[in-house]
Amino acid sequence: MSTIEERLKAHAAWRRGDAGGVQLVEHGDGLRGADLAGADLFGADLSGADLTGANLIGADLLWADLRACTGLSRVSVSWDTSAGEGELLAIHMDGEPHVWCDDFCGTVAELREYIANHDPELAAGRRKVLDLALDLLAARQGVDNE
């Protein structure tokens, strides 16, 4: 398999138990070092993949299955309240956290600016979710994200 898209399809087939499916981590380095910047990975099954050194900046990772992935530190917080539902994903890459939330992906500073400038009635809750995710990510990383 030569392309990332083919490797992802083969991994999804393996997860379903389809003939010919290949687990990414059994295919050598999986997605180690892959340039997935900007890729549409919404809901993708990446469970068990080796993402060491992969560039995920700008990729749509919302609702992607990242369970048991190696090579990255991540935290996912989801909620369902009377004010709405959502998921915030934080991944430590390139020495800093990057975040995905609804249609947003970017740095923590960019998300804080987005929160400050959109839907003021939801801002306090969104800041709490972001702070919780960053605290959990810092605990996983052993670094302070302040």
Long-range contacts (C-beta under 8 A, 24 or more apart in sequence): 1-27, 4-31, 4-34, 4-36, 4-39, 7-31, 8-41, 8-44, 8-45, 8-46, 11-45, 11-46, 11-49, 12-44, 12-45, 15-45, 15-47, 23-48, 24-48, 24-49, 24-50, 25-49, 25-50, 25-70, 32-71, 55-93, 56-91, 56-93, 56-98, 57-93, 57-94, 57-98, 57-105, 58-105, 59-105, 60-100, 60-105, 61-89, 61-91, 61-100, 61-105, 62-87, 62-89, 62-100, 62-102, 63-87, 64-89, 73-137, 73-140, 73-141, 74-137, 74-140, 75-133, 75-136, 75-137, 75-140, 76-133, 77-129, 77-132, 77-133, 77-136, 79-129, 81-125, 83-121, 83-122, 83-125, 84-122, 86-129, 88-129, 88-130, 88-133, 89-133, 90-133, 90-134, 90-136, 90-137, 92-137, 92-140, 92-141, 97-134, 97-137, 97-145, 99-130, 99-133, 101-126, 101-129, 101-130, 108-134, 108-145
